[in-house]
Amino acid sequence: MVGKAAVLIGCNYPGTKAELKGCVNDVHRMRRCLTDHFGFTESNITILIDTDDSYTLPTGVNIRRAINRLVRSASPGDELFLHFSGHGARLPAEPEENDNTGYHECIVPCDMNLIIDEDFRHFVNKLADGCRLTIVADSCNSGGLIENAKEQIGESTTKRKDEGNDSTEPQAFVDVPAGVELHSRAGDGDIHLTGRALPIPSLVELLKESTGKEDIHEGNIRSTIIDAFGDSASPRLAKSHYRGIDVNGKDESTFLAPAAPSGRSVLISACQSDQNAADAKPVVKPEGAYGALSNTIQSILADQAKGEVLSNRKLVLMAREKLAKQGFTQRPGLYCTDEVAEEPFLV
């Protein structure tokens, strides 16, 4: 029997200027989806949220530990699932870095201790033989979140070259700062939309708030995070910052990526690397807020005919179509090998 385990992460950032409303709801709905639809057991689902003290707080170090445990405890053939709902961001890659989007796509934990695309590549590289890890990232800039994964559906690795777009700001909701809502009729009724994006200026302000430092700007975000969080900061972020430099007696080899992956991975992103993802709050039922991608995936699965199997490719194409019909501008992406693209979404 195939073993199944999951880590579900929801960051609402309560009490901050970047507060979202639907991320924790996404986690609880996804938990029910996994147990009811795919046979996961509650005991094998780890939840990290920032609105309930009875759960583990989704700080950067706690998230990395949870994902590492998920990957390292798996046996060959196991089915693993990782869901993140929250803010995303992206930092320009260094000129000498070989990044297929030109940026480090990041997820933003509740303490702003960023986890970058190289971290996700590191997690994937640790997969056991025949083990599959499915990642759903309902955050902005999530296209390309696994560094250099093959893009099956999307424009994140080609758009920048074809259109010359080198902005660090997400295109959808580009003029809306973190925490500002738009009114829309997307979906089934009136909703308030908030972008799940942390543009660089917003990230700088939140880092100032969390660290107490005022001398933070775009050029020193990496060093600020490394100094503030020390050994709890992403080692891959340190690698990108200190590339080739001796740091406390450690040369670049200390931070080198592990061996090539032996398992399989799939990333379903809420949008492209330069796009925003929507956090939607219905006017008539604000407590039912949700992420547009999470809600769409769950809606598609709920409408599945008994015995119907959806491939990863078909699920993402259906999600794109459904979101467009509802008036959302974000375009989900699929990142995996050709073989995994045609495999079922979970089993």
C-alpha positions, 0 to 999 in steps of 0.5 A: 500500500502506498504511504501518503503524507502531507504538509499544509501551510497557511499564512494570514499574517494577522495584525500586519499590513500584509494581512490576508483572509483566505489562506488558513481556510484554504488549509482546512478545506484542503485537509478535508479534500485529502482525507475525503477524496484521496484517503489521507489520514489525519495523523499523516497531515501536518498543519502550520497556520498563524491564526490558532496557537494550537497549531505550529506557527509557519515561520521560515524555520518551522516550514523548512523543518516540516518539509524536510521531515516530510521528504526524509521520512518517506519510503520509495513509492510514497505519495507526498503532498505540500500546500502553501497559501500565503504571500509570495515574492521574488528577488532578482537572481545574481547575474552569474546565477543560472536561474531559468526565470531570472529571479528567485521565487519565494514563499513568505513565512509569517516571520518574513524569513523567506524560503526560495526556489533553491530551497524547493529544489533542495527538498525535491532532490532529497526524494526517495526513489519512486516517491512523488511530491506534489506541490500546490503553491497558492501565492503570487510569483509562484511560477518557477518555485522549483528552481529549473523545473521543466515548464509544461504549462505556463509562461514564466521561463519564456515570457521574460525573454520574449517580452523583455519583462524584468520588473520585480512587481507582479503584473496582476494587481500591480498597482495595489499595495499589500493589504489593499482590496479591490471590489470585483464580481469575479466568481459567483458574486461580489467579492473583495480581492487582495493580491497575495503579493509582497512587492519589494517595497512592501517586503522592505517595510515588513522586514523593518517592522519585524527586525527593528532595523531602518536601513533596509532597502532592495539591495540588502534584503538578503543580508538583512534576512541572513543577519536577522535569522542567522542559522535559521535563515535559508542556507540557499539564500546565504549561498546566493548572497555569499557566492564564492566568498569565505563566510565565517570559515565556510567557502561556497562548497558549504552551501552547494546543492545535493545530488541530482533527484531520484524521486519525482515532483510536480509543482502547480502554481497559482500564477506565473512568475510575474503575476499575482494570485487572488485572495478572495473575500465574498461580501455576503460571507467574508468568513468564507474567504479563499485563494482563487487557485485552491478554491478552483482545484477543490471545485474541480475535484468535487465535480469529478465523476466517480472513477474519473482520473484527472492528470496533472496537465488536465487539472491545470488546464481546467483550472486556467479555463475556470479561473478565466471564466470567473474573471480572474487574470492569474494563469496557473502553471505546471512544472514537472517532467513530461511523464509526471504531467500525464500522471494522475493528480494524487492517487 
